[in-house]
Amino acid sequence: MGCDLFFLLSGYLCIRSWNKIESNTFSKKIKIFYKSKILRIIPVYYISLIVWYFLIKEGIAVKPYNVKDLIYHLLFIHTFDKTTFFSISGVFWYIGVQIHFYLLFPFIVILLEKINNILLFLASFIPLVLASIFFSKGDVVLYWNAMIFMPTFVAGILLYKGYMRIESKLFIVFIFICIFSIMNINNITLMLGMWDRVIAGILLGVLLFNLRDGINKLPFYIKNFVTLIAITSYSIYLYNYIVVSYIPIVKSGSGLVIYTMLVFGFGILMYELIEKPLTKIIKK
C-alpha cells in the first residue's frame, strides 16, 4: 500500500502548493507549479539514471539498460511499455506515473471547480472498475498507471479540502465503496490485489491524516527520525532498489531490521552526496 499512500500524499501536497501560488491567472499558476516540480524532481532523477548506469555496468545491479530504456526513462514514457516498465531500476515506474499526475493536475483542478467534488471522487474509480471487469490477466502497463491510481490522488486533494474527514458524507460513501469491494473480491481482484490495495491505501491514508495532530505528542527523537526520513525520502526511493538487487531479501526479524537500515543508510548517503548539493545549486 506504500505507493497508494504516496500518491494520496502527492495529491494533498499538489493542491496545497497550488493554493499557495500567488497569481491571479491560471496560466501563470501552471507555469510556477510546473517550474517548481521540474526543478525538484527531474535533475535528481536524471543523475540517478547515470548512477544506475554505472551500477549496472559494474554488475552490482542486474537490469536492462540500453538506448531504448534510457530514452523512455528520460521522457517518462517507460510505463507505457512492458519491456521498459521495470528496467534500469525496479522502482522508477513510480516516478513516471508521478510525472503523469503532474501533467494531469491542472485539468483536475479545472474539474474540481466545475463538478461536484464527491461525484468527481466517485468518477475517479471508473478506470479501476473497468480494468477489474474487462482485463482478467495481469498487465503492469494496464494496472500500474495514473488512471488506475487516480482515486488515491483525488482522495489526497479532497483530504486537503476537508472532504475526507471521518465525520464527512464523502467518507461514509467511501466506506460503502470499501464494503462493495470486499463483497465482490472474487470477481474484481486485480493483479497483486490492485483494487484491494487502492481501497486500503486510501482508507489508511485518510485515517493517518485524521490523526496527524498526534505527531506533536511523540518524543522528540522519534519526530527527528521521521523528519530525517522525510527530507531524504526521495533519494531513499531512487536508490533503495540497489539493496534489493545486491542482497537477497531476508525474512527474519533481525535481518529485516538490518535490511531496512541498509536501505535508509544508502539513501541518506546519496542524499548527502547528490541531492543536497544539487538542490543548493538549483536554488541559487
FENBEL-V721588 format. One record per helix or strand of 3 or more residues. SS is the DSSP state (h for helix, s for strand). FROM is the first residue (numbers start at 0). TO is the last residue. If there is no record, write none. Layout:
SS_FROM_TO + SS_FROM_TO
This chain:
h_1_19 + h_25_56 + h_66_73 + h_77_79 + h_81_84 + h_91_113 + h_116_122 + h_125_133 + h_139_142 + h_149_159 + h_168_182 + h_184_187 + h_190_209 + h_211_216 + h_219_238 + h_240_245 + h_252_282
